[in-house]
C-alpha cells in the first residue's frame, strides 16, 4: 500500500500535491479545534448556536473531518 500511495502522489503535478496538503492540514486543524472545544465545554460546547442541528453538525465534525481527510489522502 505504501508503494502504491507513493506512486500515486508522485504522478500528481506539484500544484495538486500542495493543494491536497493544505486541504489535509486544514481538516486536521479543524478536528483539533473541535476536540478542544468539546474538552473545554463538553457536549454543550456549541450551546451558543440556538439551532440543535448546528450543534449536532459541529460536534459531528470531530468524526467527519478525519474521515474526509482519509478519503482525500
mmCIF file of the N, C-alpha and C atoms, coordinates in Angstrom:
data_MODEL
# 
_entry.id   MODEL 
# 
loop_
_atom_site.group_PDB 
_atom_site.id 
_atom_site.type_symbol 
_atom_site.label_atom_id 
_atom_site.label_alt_id 
_atom_site.label_comp_id 
_atom_site.label_asym_id 
_atom_site.label_entity_id 
_atom_site.label_seq_id 
_atom_site.pdbx_PDB_ins_code 
_atom_site.Cartn_x 
_atom_site.Cartn_y 
_atom_site.Cartn_z 
_atom_site.occupancy 
_atom_site.B_iso_or_equiv 
_atom_site.pdbx_formal_charge 
_atom_site.auth_seq_id 
_atom_site.auth_comp_id 
_atom_site.auth_asym_id 
_atom_site.auth_atom_id 
_atom_site.pdbx_PDB_model_num 
ATOM 1   N N  . UNK A 1 1  ? 0.819   -1.192 0.000   1.00 0.00 ? 1  UNK A N  1 
ATOM 2   C CA . UNK A 1 1  ? 0.000   0.000  0.000   1.00 0.00 ? 1  UNK A CA 1 
ATOM 3   C C  . UNK A 1 1  ? 0.863   1.255  0.000   1.00 0.00 ? 1  UNK A C  1 
ATOM 4   N N  . UNK A 1 2  ? 1.933   1.273  0.769   1.00 0.00 ? 2  UNK A N  1 
ATOM 5   C CA . UNK A 1 2  ? 2.783   2.453  0.841   1.00 0.00 ? 2  UNK A CA 1 
ATOM 6   C C  . UNK A 1 2  ? 3.416   2.792  -0.495  1.00 0.00 ? 2  UNK A C  1 
ATOM 7   N N  . UNK A 1 3  ? 3.850   1.773  -1.215  1.00 0.00 ? 3  UNK A N  1 
ATOM 8   C CA . UNK A 1 3  ? 4.472   2.000  -2.522  1.00 0.00 ? 3  UNK A CA 1 
ATOM 9   C C  . UNK A 1 3  ? 3.440   2.513  -3.517  1.00 0.00 ? 3  UNK A C  1 
ATOM 10  N N  . UNK A 1 4  ? 2.256   1.939  -3.475  1.00 0.00 ? 4  UNK A N  1 
ATOM 11  C CA . UNK A 1 4  ? 1.184   2.381  -4.380  1.00 0.00 ? 4  UNK A CA 1 
ATOM 12  C C  . UNK A 1 4  ? 0.805   3.837  -4.104  1.00 0.00 ? 4  UNK A C  1 
ATOM 13  N N  . UNK A 1 5  ? 0.714   4.191  -2.834  1.00 0.00 ? 5  UNK A N  1 
ATOM 14  C CA . UNK A 1 5  ? 0.376   5.568  -2.468  1.00 0.00 ? 5  UNK A CA 1 
ATOM 15  C C  . UNK A 1 5  ? 1.475   6.528  -2.917  1.00 0.00 ? 5  UNK A C  1 
ATOM 16  N N  . UNK A 1 6  ? 2.716   6.128  -2.739  1.00 0.00 ? 6  UNK A N  1 
ATOM 17  C CA . UNK A 1 6  ? 3.841   6.963  -3.158  1.00 0.00 ? 6  UNK A CA 1 
ATOM 18  C C  . UNK A 1 6  ? 3.838   7.163  -4.677  1.00 0.00 ? 6  UNK A C  1 
ATOM 19  N N  . UNK A 1 7  ? 3.503   6.128  -5.419  1.00 0.00 ? 7  UNK A N  1 
ATOM 20  C CA . UNK A 1 7  ? 3.430   6.247  -6.874  1.00 0.00 ? 7  UNK A CA 1 
ATOM 21  C C  . UNK A 1 7  ? 2.293   7.171  -7.296  1.00 0.00 ? 7  UNK A C  1 
ATOM 22  N N  . UNK A 1 8  ? 1.146   7.059  -6.616  1.00 0.00 ? 8  UNK A N  1 
ATOM 23  C CA . UNK A 1 8  ? 0.015   7.940  -6.945  1.00 0.00 ? 8  UNK A CA 1 
ATOM 24  C C  . UNK A 1 8  ? 0.358   9.391  -6.655  1.00 0.00 ? 8  UNK A C  1 
ATOM 25  N N  . UNK A 1 9  ? 1.033   9.650  -5.518  1.00 0.00 ? 9  UNK A N  1 
ATOM 26  C CA . UNK A 1 9  ? 1.429   11.023 -5.171  1.00 0.00 ? 9  UNK A CA 1 
ATOM 27  C C  . UNK A 1 9  ? 2.425   11.569 -6.183  1.00 0.00 ? 9  UNK A C  1 
ATOM 28  N N  . UNK A 1 10 ? 3.406   10.767 -6.560  1.00 0.00 ? 10 UNK A N  1 
ATOM 29  C CA . UNK A 1 10 ? 4.439   11.260 -7.479  1.00 0.00 ? 10 UNK A CA 1 
ATOM 30  C C  . UNK A 1 10 ? 3.888   11.481 -8.882  1.00 0.00 ? 10 UNK A C  1 
ATOM 31  N N  . UNK A 1 11 ? 2.790   10.844 -9.222  1.00 0.00 ? 11 UNK A N  1 
ATOM 32  C CA . UNK A 1 11 ? 2.186   11.023 -10.540 1.00 0.00 ? 11 UNK A CA 1 
ATOM 33  C C  . UNK A 1 11 ? 1.421   12.344 -10.640 1.00 0.00 ? 11 UNK A C  1 
ATOM 34  N N  . UNK A 1 12 ? 1.096   12.944 -9.504  1.00 0.00 ? 12 UNK A N  1 
ATOM 35  C CA . UNK A 1 12 ? 0.338   14.199 -9.492  1.00 0.00 ? 12 UNK A CA 1 
ATOM 36  C C  . UNK A 1 12 ? 1.261   15.386 -9.742  1.00 0.00 ? 12 UNK A C  1 
ATOM 37  N N  . UNK A 1 13 ? 0.740   16.435 -10.380 1.00 0.00 ? 13 UNK A N  1 
ATOM 38  C CA . UNK A 1 13 ? 1.553   17.645 -10.537 1.00 0.00 ? 13 UNK A CA 1 
ATOM 39  C C  . UNK A 1 13 ? 1.835   18.276 -9.175  1.00 0.00 ? 13 UNK A C  1 
ATOM 40  N N  . UNK A 1 14 ? 2.886   19.070 -9.126  1.00 0.00 ? 14 UNK A N  1 
ATOM 41  C CA . UNK A 1 14 ? 3.311   19.669 -7.866  1.00 0.00 ? 14 UNK A CA 1 
ATOM 42  C C  . UNK A 1 14 ? 2.216   20.525 -7.236  1.00 0.00 ? 14 UNK A C  1 
ATOM 43  N N  . UNK A 1 15 ? 1.509   21.313 -8.052  1.00 0.00 ? 15 UNK A N  1 
ATOM 44  C CA . UNK A 1 15 ? 0.468   22.178 -7.509  1.00 0.00 ? 15 UNK A CA 1 
ATOM 45  C C  . UNK A 1 15 ? -0.645  21.351 -6.862  1.00 0.00 ? 15 UNK A C  1 
ATOM 46  N N  . UNK A 1 16 ? -0.970  20.189 -7.432  1.00 0.00 ? 16 UNK A N  1 
ATOM 47  C CA . UNK A 1 16 ? -2.027  19.337 -6.869  1.00 0.00 ? 16 UNK A CA 1 
ATOM 48  C C  . UNK A 1 16 ? -1.601  18.752 -5.528  1.00 0.00 ? 16 UNK A C  1 
ATOM 49  N N  . UNK A 1 17 ? -0.327  18.413 -5.417  1.00 0.00 ? 17 UNK A N  1 
ATOM 50  C CA . UNK A 1 17 ? 0.167   17.891 -4.141  1.00 0.00 ? 17 UNK A CA 1 
ATOM 51  C C  . UNK A 1 17 ? 0.102   18.961 -3.058  1.00 0.00 ? 17 UNK A C  1 
ATOM 52  N N  . UNK A 1 18 ? 0.423   20.209 -3.424  1.00 0.00 ? 18 UNK A N  1 
ATOM 53  C CA . UNK A 1 18 ? 0.349   21.310 -2.457  1.00 0.00 ? 18 UNK A CA 1 
ATOM 54  C C  . UNK A 1 18 ? -1.090  21.582 -2.039  1.00 0.00 ? 18 UNK A C  1 
ATOM 55  N N  . UNK A 1 19 ? -1.998  21.559 -2.984  1.00 0.00 ? 19 UNK A N  1 
ATOM 56  C CA . UNK A 1 19 ? -3.411  21.795 -2.669  1.00 0.00 ? 19 UNK A CA 1 
ATOM 57  C C  . UNK A 1 19 ? -3.925  20.710 -1.728  1.00 0.00 ? 19 UNK A C  1 
ATOM 58  N N  . UNK A 1 20 ? -3.602  19.468 -2.013  1.00 0.00 ? 20 UNK A N  1 
ATOM 59  C CA . UNK A 1 20 ? -4.045  18.378 -1.152  1.00 0.00 ? 20 UNK A CA 1 
ATOM 60  C C  . UNK A 1 20 ? -3.422  18.476 0.234   1.00 0.00 ? 20 UNK A C  1 
ATOM 61  N N  . UNK A 1 21 ? -2.161  18.858 0.308   1.00 0.00 ? 21 UNK A N  1 
ATOM 62  C CA . UNK A 1 21 ? -1.503  19.002 1.601   1.00 0.00 ? 21 UNK A CA 1 
ATOM 63  C C  . UNK A 1 21 ? -2.173  20.094 2.439   1.00 0.00 ? 21 UNK A C  1 
ATOM 64  N N  . UNK A 1 22 ? -2.492  21.219 1.815   1.00 0.00 ? 22 UNK A N  1 
ATOM 65  C CA . UNK A 1 22 ? -3.172  22.305 2.540   1.00 0.00 ? 22 UNK A CA 1 
ATOM 66  C C  . UNK A 1 22 ? -4.562  21.861 2.985   1.00 0.00 ? 22 UNK A C  1 
ATOM 67  N N  . UNK A 1 23 ? -5.250  21.151 2.135   1.00 0.00 ? 23 UNK A N  1 
ATOM 68  C CA . UNK A 1 23 ? -6.574  20.614 2.436   1.00 0.00 ? 23 UNK A CA 1 
ATOM 69  C C  . UNK A 1 23 ? -6.508  19.690 3.661   1.00 0.00 ? 23 UNK A C  1 
ATOM 70  N N  . UNK A 1 24 ? -5.544  18.782 3.676   1.00 0.00 ? 24 UNK A N  1 
ATOM 71  C CA . UNK A 1 24 ? -5.411  17.840 4.789   1.00 0.00 ? 24 UNK A CA 1 
ATOM 72  C C  . UNK A 1 24 ? -5.017  18.555 6.081   1.00 0.00 ? 24 UNK A C  1 
ATOM 73  N N  . UNK A 1 25 ? -4.129  19.518 5.994   1.00 0.00 ? 25 UNK A N  1 
ATOM 74  C CA . UNK A 1 25 ? -3.739  20.284 7.174   1.00 0.00 ? 25 UNK A CA 1 
ATOM 75  C C  . UNK A 1 25 ? -4.949  21.008 7.750   1.00 0.00 ? 25 UNK A C  1 
ATOM 76  N N  . UNK A 1 26 ? -5.760  21.602 6.890   1.00 0.00 ? 26 UNK A N  1 
ATOM 77  C CA . UNK A 1 26 ? -6.956  22.301 7.342   1.00 0.00 ? 26 UNK A CA 1 
ATOM 78  C C  . UNK A 1 26 ? -7.948  21.377 8.025   1.00 0.00 ? 26 UNK A C  1 
ATOM 79  N N  . UNK A 1 27 ? -8.134  20.189 7.479   1.00 0.00 ? 27 UNK A N  1 
ATOM 80  C CA . UNK A 1 27 ? -9.066  19.246 8.101   1.00 0.00 ? 27 UNK A CA 1 
ATOM 81  C C  . UNK A 1 27 ? -8.567  18.780 9.464   1.00 0.00 ? 27 UNK A C  1 
ATOM 82  N N  . UNK A 1 28 ? -7.276  18.505 9.576   1.00 0.00 ? 28 UNK A N  1 
ATOM 83  C CA . UNK A 1 28 ? -6.741  18.060 10.865  1.00 0.00 ? 28 UNK A CA 1 
ATOM 84  C C  . UNK A 1 28 ? -6.731  19.188 11.880  1.00 0.00 ? 28 UNK A C  1 
ATOM 85  N N  . UNK A 1 29 ? -6.494  20.418 11.442  1.00 0.00 ? 29 UNK A N  1 
ATOM 86  C CA . UNK A 1 29 ? -6.560  21.563 12.351  1.00 0.00 ? 29 UNK A CA 1 
ATOM 87  C C  . UNK A 1 29 ? -8.000  21.764 12.830  1.00 0.00 ? 29 UNK A C  1 
ATOM 88  N N  . UNK A 1 30 ? -8.948  21.605 11.928  1.00 0.00 ? 30 UNK A N  1 
ATOM 89  C CA . UNK A 1 30 ? -10.360 21.709 12.308  1.00 0.00 ? 30 UNK A CA 1 
ATOM 90  C C  . UNK A 1 30 ? -10.759 20.637 13.299  1.00 0.00 ? 30 UNK A C  1 
ATOM 91  N N  . UNK A 1 31 ? -10.268 19.429 13.099  1.00 0.00 ? 31 UNK A N  1 
ATOM 92  C CA . UNK A 1 31 ? -10.555 18.348 14.048  1.00 0.00 ? 31 UNK A CA 1 
ATOM 93  C C  . UNK A 1 31 ? -10.018 18.697 15.429  1.00 0.00 ? 31 UNK A C  1 
ATOM 94  N N  . UNK A 1 32 ? -8.788  19.187 15.479  1.00 0.00 ? 32 UNK A N  1 
ATOM 95  C CA . UNK A 1 32 ? -8.196  19.565 16.759  1.00 0.00 ? 32 UNK A CA 1 
ATOM 96  C C  . UNK A 1 32 ? -8.973  20.676 17.433  1.00 0.00 ? 32 UNK A C  1 
ATOM 97  N N  . UNK A 1 33 ? -9.447  21.616 16.649  1.00 0.00 ? 33 UNK A N  1 
ATOM 98  C CA . UNK A 1 33 ? -10.226 22.724 17.199  1.00 0.00 ? 33 UNK A CA 1 
ATOM 99  C C  . UNK A 1 33 ? -11.538 22.241 17.793  1.00 0.00 ? 33 UNK A C  1 
ATOM 100 N N  . UNK A 1 34 ? -12.221 21.363 17.096  1.00 0.00 ? 34 UNK A N  1 
ATOM 101 C CA . UNK A 1 34 ? -13.496 20.851 17.610  1.00 0.00 ? 34 UNK A CA 1 
ATOM 102 C C  . UNK A 1 34 ? -13.294 19.954 18.824  1.00 0.00 ? 34 UNK A C  1 
ATOM 103 N N  . UNK A 1 35 ? -12.235 19.172 18.824  1.00 0.00 ? 35 UNK A N  1 
ATOM 104 C CA . UNK A 1 35 ? -11.929 18.352 20.004  1.00 0.00 ? 35 UNK A CA 1 
ATOM 105 C C  . UNK A 1 35 ? -11.637 19.245 21.201  1.00 0.00 ? 35 UNK A C  1 
ATOM 106 N N  . UNK A 1 36 ? -10.855 20.310 20.984  1.00 0.00 ? 36 UNK A N  1 
ATOM 107 C CA . UNK A 1 36 ? -10.548 21.234 22.082  1.00 0.00 ? 36 UNK A CA 1 
ATOM 108 C C  . UNK A 1 36 ? -11.818 21.901 22.599  1.00 0.00 ? 36 UNK A C  1 
ATOM 109 N N  . UNK A 1 37 ? -12.726 22.287 21.704  1.00 0.00 ? 37 UNK A N  1 
ATOM 110 C CA . UNK A 1 37 ? -13.993 22.869 22.142  1.00 0.00 ? 37 UNK A CA 1 
ATOM 111 C C  . UNK A 1 37 ? -14.786 21.895 22.993  1.00 0.00 ? 37 UNK A C  1 
ATOM 112 N N  . UNK A 1 38 ? -14.808 20.634 22.580  1.00 0.00 ? 38 UNK A N  1 
ATOM 113 C CA . UNK A 1 38 ? -15.565 19.636 23.342  1.00 0.00 ? 38 UNK A CA 1 
ATOM 114 C C  . UNK A 1 38 ? -14.913 19.332 24.689  1.00 0.00 ? 38 UNK A C  1 
ATOM 115 N N  . UNK A 1 39 ? -13.599 19.365 24.742  1.00 0.00 ? 39 UNK A N  1 
ATOM 116 C CA . UNK A 1 39 ? -12.912 19.140 26.021  1.00 0.00 ? 39 UNK A CA 1 
ATOM 117 C C  . UNK A 1 39 ? -13.216 20.276 26.980  1.00 0.00 ? 39 UNK A C  1 
ATOM 118 N N  . UNK A 1 40 ? -13.196 21.502 26.464  1.00 0.00 ? 40 UNK A N  1 
ATOM 119 C CA . UNK A 1 40 ? -13.464 22.664 27.316  1.00 0.00 ? 40 UNK A CA 1 
ATOM 120 C C  . UNK A 1 40 ? -14.934 22.768 27.721  1.00 0.00 ? 40 UNK A C  1 
ATOM 121 N N  . UNK A 1 41 ? -15.842 22.584 26.774  1.00 0.00 ? 41 UNK A N  1 
ATOM 122 C CA . UNK A 1 41 ? -17.245 22.854 27.043  1.00 0.00 ? 41 UNK A CA 1 
ATOM 123 C C  . UNK A 1 41 ? -18.136 21.641 27.134  1.00 0.00 ? 41 UNK A C  1 
ATOM 124 N N  . UNK A 1 42 ? -17.587 20.461 26.942  1.00 0.00 ? 42 UNK A N  1 
ATOM 125 C CA . UNK A 1 42 ? -18.409 19.259 26.979  1.00 0.00 ? 42 UNK A CA 1 
ATOM 126 C C  . UNK A 1 42 ? -19.365 19.219 25.793  1.00 0.00 ? 42 UNK A C  1 
ATOM 127 N N  . UNK A 1 43 ? -20.405 18.446 25.944  1.00 0.00 ? 43 UNK A N  1 
ATOM 128 C CA . UNK A 1 43 ? -21.360 18.266 24.861  1.00 0.00 ? 43 UNK A CA 1 
ATOM 129 C C  . UNK A 1 43 ? -22.109 19.566 24.552  1.00 0.00 ? 43 UNK A C  1 
ATOM 130 N N  . UNK A 1 44 ? -22.094 20.503 25.480  1.00 0.00 ? 44 UNK A N  1 
ATOM 131 C CA . UNK A 1 44 ? -22.791 21.781 25.282  1.00 0.00 ? 44 UNK A CA 1 
ATOM 132 C C  . UNK A 1 44 ? -21.825 22.885 24.825  1.00 0.00 ? 44 UNK A C  1 
ATOM 133 N N  . UNK A 1 45 ? -20.737 22.523 24.210  1.00 0.00 ? 45 UNK A N  1 
ATOM 134 C CA . UNK A 1 45 ? -19.739 23.499 23.776  1.00 0.00 ? 45 UNK A CA 1 
ATOM 135 C C  . UNK A 1 45 ? -20.305 24.474 22.749  1.00 0.00 ? 45 UNK A C  1 
ATOM 136 N N  . UNK A 1 46 ? -21.278 24.037 22.002  1.00 0.00 ? 46 UNK A N  1 
ATOM 137 C CA . UNK A 1 46 ? -21.848 24.875 20.955  1.00 0.00 ? 46 UNK A CA 1 
ATOM 138 C C  . UNK A 1 46 ? -23.266 25.326 21.308  1.00 0.00 ? 46 UNK A C  1 
ATOM 139 N N  . UNK A 1 47 ? -23.540 25.489 22.592  1.00 0.00 ? 47 UNK A N  1 
ATOM 140 C CA . UNK A 1 47 ? -24.868 25.910 23.041  1.00 0.00 ? 47 UNK A CA 1 
ATOM 141 C C  . UNK A 1 47 ? -25.208 27.326 22.586  1.00 0.00 ? 47 UNK A C  1 
ATOM 142 N N  . UNK A 1 48 ? -24.218 28.117 22.204  1.00 0.00 ? 48 UNK A N  1 
ATOM 143 C CA . UNK A 1 48 ? -24.485 29.475 21.717  1.00 0.00 ? 48 UNK A CA 1 
ATOM 144 C C  . UNK A 1 48 ? -25.268 29.446 20.404  1.00 0.00 ? 48 UNK A C  1 
ATOM 145 N N  . UNK A 1 49 ? -25.168 28.345 19.658  1.00 0.00 ? 49 UNK A N  1 
ATOM 146 C CA . UNK A 1 49 ? -25.970 28.183 18.448  1.00 0.00 ? 49 UNK A CA 1 
ATOM 147 C C  . UNK A 1 49 ? -27.350 27.694 18.872  1.00 0.00 ? 49 UNK A C  1 
ATOM 148 N N  . UNK A 1 50 ? -28.380 28.444 18.532  1.00 0.00 ? 50 UNK A N  1 
ATOM 149 C CA . UNK A 1 50 ? -29.719 28.134 19.027  1.00 0.00 ? 50 UNK A CA 1 
ATOM 150 C C  . UNK A 1 50 ? -30.354 26.946 18.318  1.00 0.00 ? 50 UNK A C  1 
ATOM 151 N N  . UNK A 1 51 ? -29.928 26.663 17.102  1.00 0.00 ? 51 UNK A N  1 
ATOM 152 C CA . UNK A 1 51 ? -30.499 25.529 16.384  1.00 0.00 ? 51 UNK A CA 1 
ATOM 153 C C  . UNK A 1 51 ? -29.739 24.256 16.748  1.00 0.00 ? 51 UNK A C  1 
ATOM 154 N N  . UNK A 1 52 ? -30.482 23.262 17.158  1.00 0.00 ? 52 UNK A N  1 
ATOM 155 C CA . UNK A 1 52 ? -29.870 21.991 17.564  1.00 0.00 ? 52 UNK A CA 1 
ATOM 156 C C  . UNK A 1 52 ? -29.136 21.354 16.387  1.00 0.00 ? 52 UNK A C  1 
ATOM 157 N N  . UNK A 1 53 ? -29.647 21.546 15.192  1.00 0.00 ? 53 UNK A N  1 
ATOM 158 C CA . UNK A 1 53 ? -28.992 20.942 14.028  1.00 0.00 ? 53 UNK A CA 1 
ATOM 159 C C  . UNK A 1 53 ? -27.568 21.476 13.847  1.00 0.00 ? 53 UNK A C  1 
ATOM 160 N N  . UNK A 1 54 ? -27.344 22.751 14.118  1.00 0.00 ? 54 UNK A N  1 
ATOM 161 C CA . UNK A 1 54 ? -25.984 23.300 14.038  1.00 0.00 ? 54 UNK A CA 1 
ATOM 162 C C  . UNK A 1 54 ? -25.102 22.735 15.141  1.00 0.00 ? 54 UNK A C  1 
ATOM 163 N N  . UNK A 1 55 ? -25.641 22.573 16.322  1.00 0.00 ? 55 UNK A N  1 
ATOM 164 C CA . UNK A 1 55 ? -24.865 21.998 17.423  1.00 0.00 ? 55 UNK A CA 1 
ATOM 165 C C  . UNK A 1 55 ? -24.447 20.575 17.081  1.00 0.00 ? 55 UNK A C  1 
ATOM 166 N N  . UNK A 1 56 ? -25.367 19.785 16.562  1.00 0.00 ? 56 UNK A N  1 
ATOM 167 C CA . UNK A 1 56 ? -25.056 18.404 16.179  1.00 0.00 ? 56 UNK A CA 1 
ATOM 168 C C  . UNK A 1 56 ? -24.015 18.384 15.064  1.00 0.00 ? 56 UNK A C  1 
ATOM 169 N N  . UNK A 1 57 ? -24.150 19.280 14.103  1.00 0.00 ? 57 UNK A N  1 
ATOM 170 C CA . UNK A 1 57 ? -23.192 19.335 12.999  1.00 0.00 ? 57 UNK A CA 1 
ATOM 171 C C  . UNK A 1 57 ? -21.779 19.599 13.505  1.00 0.00 ? 57 UNK A C  1 
ATOM 172 N N  . UNK A 1 58 ? -21.619 20.614 14.368  1.00 0.00 ? 58 UNK A N  1 
ATOM 173 C CA . UNK A 1 58 ? -20.278 20.954 14.833  1.00 0.00 ? 58 UNK A CA 1 
ATOM 174 C C  . UNK A 1 58 ? -19.686 19.852 15.706  1.00 0.00 ? 58 UNK A C  1 
ATOM 175 N N  . UNK A 1 59 ? -20.493 19.180 16.490  1.00 0.00 ? 59 UNK A N  1 
ATOM 176 C CA . UNK A 1 59 ? -19.990 18.054 17.285  1.00 0.00 ? 59 UNK A CA 1 
ATOM 177 C C  . UNK A 1 59 ? -19.605 16.897 16.358  1.00 0.00 ? 59 UNK A C  1 
ATOM 178 N N  . UNK A 1 60 ? -20.400 16.667 15.312  1.00 0.00 ? 60 UNK A N  1 
ATOM 179 C CA . UNK A 1 60 ? -20.106 15.554 14.404  1.00 0.00 ? 60 UNK A CA 1 
ATOM 180 C C  . UNK A 1 60 ? -18.839 15.783 13.582  1.00 0.00 ? 60 UNK A C  1 
ATOM 181 N N  . UNK A 1 61 ? -18.388 17.028 13.477  1.00 0.00 ? 61 UNK A N  1 
ATOM 182 C CA . UNK A 1 61 ? -17.165 17.300 12.722  1.00 0.00 ? 61 UNK A CA 1 
ATOM 183 C C  . UNK A 1 61 ? -15.933 16.661 13.362  1.00 0.00 ? 61 UNK A C  1 
ATOM 184 N N  . UNK A 1 62 ? -16.021 16.294 14.622  1.00 0.00 ? 62 UNK A N  1 
ATOM 185 C CA . UNK A 1 62 ? -14.916 15.583 15.275  1.00 0.00 ? 62 UNK A CA 1 
ATOM 186 C C  . UNK A 1 62 ? -14.662 14.257 14.554  1.00 0.00 ? 62 UNK A C  1 
ATOM 187 N N  . UNK A 1 63 ? -15.712 13.653 14.037  1.00 0.00 ? 63 UNK A N  1 
ATOM 188 C CA . UNK A 1 63 ? -15.580 12.387 13.314  1.00 0.00 ? 63 UNK A CA 1 
ATOM 189 C C  . UNK A 1 63 ? -15.486 12.623 11.804  1.00 0.00 ? 63 UNK A C  1 
ATOM 190 N N  . UNK A 1 64 ? -16.269 13.576 11.304  1.00 0.00 ? 64 UNK A N  1 
ATOM 191 C CA . UNK A 1 64 ? -16.347 13.774 9.856   1.00 0.00 ? 64 UNK A CA 1 
ATOM 192 C C  . UNK A 1 64 ? -15.080 14.370 9.255   1.00 0.00 ? 64 UNK A C  1 
ATOM 193 N N  . UNK A 1 65 ? -14.404 15.267 9.970   1.00 0.00 ? 65 UNK A N  1 
ATOM 194 C CA . UNK A 1 65 ? -13.171 15.858 9.434   1.00 0.00 ? 65 UNK A CA 1 
ATOM 195 C C  . UNK A 1 65 ? -12.083 14.819 9.171   1.00 0.00 ? 65 UNK A C  1 
ATOM 196 N N  . UNK A 1 66 ? -11.783 13.937 10.142  1.00 0.00 ? 66 UNK A N  1 
ATOM 197 C CA . UNK A 1 66 ? -10.758 12.913 9.842   1.00 0.00 ? 66 UNK A CA 1 
ATOM 198 C C  . UNK A 1 66 ? -11.190 11.943 8.736   1.00 0.00 ? 66 UNK A C  1 
ATOM 199 N N  . UNK A 1 67 ? -12.498 11.659 8.668   1.00 0.00 ? 67 UNK A N  1 
ATOM 200 C CA . UNK A 1 67 ? -12.966 10.781 7.580   1.00 0.00 ? 67 UNK A CA 1 
ATOM 201 C C  . UNK A 1 67 ? -12.766 11.439 6.221   1.00 0.00 ? 67 UNK A C  1 
ATOM 202 N N  . UNK A 1 68 ? -13.036 12.731 6.144   1.00 0.00 ? 68 UNK A N  1 
ATOM 203 C CA . UNK A 1 68 ? -12.813 13.457 4.892   1.00 0.00 ? 68 UNK A CA 1 
ATOM 204 C C  . UNK A 1 68 ? -11.323 13.494 4.537   1.00 0.00 ? 68 UNK A C  1 
ATOM 205 N N  . UNK A 1 69 ? -10.488 13.656 5.556   1.00 0.00 ? 69 UNK A N  1 
ATOM 206 C CA . UNK A 1 69 ? -9.038  13.663 5.315   1.00 0.00 ? 69 UNK A CA 1 
ATOM 207 C C  . UNK A 1 69 ? -8.573  12.295 4.816   1.00 0.00 ? 69 UNK A C  1 
ATOM 208 N N  . UNK A 1 70 ? -9.109  11.230 5.383   1.00 0.00 ? 70 UNK A N  1 
ATOM 209 C CA . UNK A 1 70 ? -8.716  9.899  4.954   1.00 0.00 ? 70 UNK A CA 1 
ATOM 210 C C  . UNK A 1 70 ? -9.188  9.624  3.524   1.00 0.00 ? 70 UNK A C  1 
ATOM 211 N N  . UNK A 1 71 ? -10.353 10.130 3.179   1.00 0.00 ? 71 UNK A N  1 
ATOM 212 C CA . UNK A 1 71 ? -10.868 9.929  1.814   1.00 0.00 ? 71 UNK A CA 1 
ATOM 213 C C  . UNK A 1 71 ? -10.071 10.762 0.807   1.00 0.00 ? 71 UNK A C  1 
ATOM 214 N N  . UNK A 1 72 ? -9.625  11.953 1.234   1.00 0.00 ? 72 UNK A N  1 
ATOM 215 C CA . UNK A 1 72 ? -8.875  12.817 0.319   1.00 0.00 ? 72 UNK A CA 1 
ATOM 216 C C  . UNK A 1 72 ? -7.430  12.414 0.181   1.00 0.00 ? 72 UNK A C  1 
ATOM 217 N N  . UNK A 1 73 ? -6.887  11.773 1.199   1.00 0.00 ? 73 UNK A N  1 
ATOM 218 C CA . UNK A 1 73 ? -5.473  11.408 1.173   1.00 0.00 ? 73 UNK A CA 1 
ATOM 219 C C  . UNK A 1 73 ? -5.278  10.135 0.481   1.00 0.00 ? 73 UNK A C  1 
# 
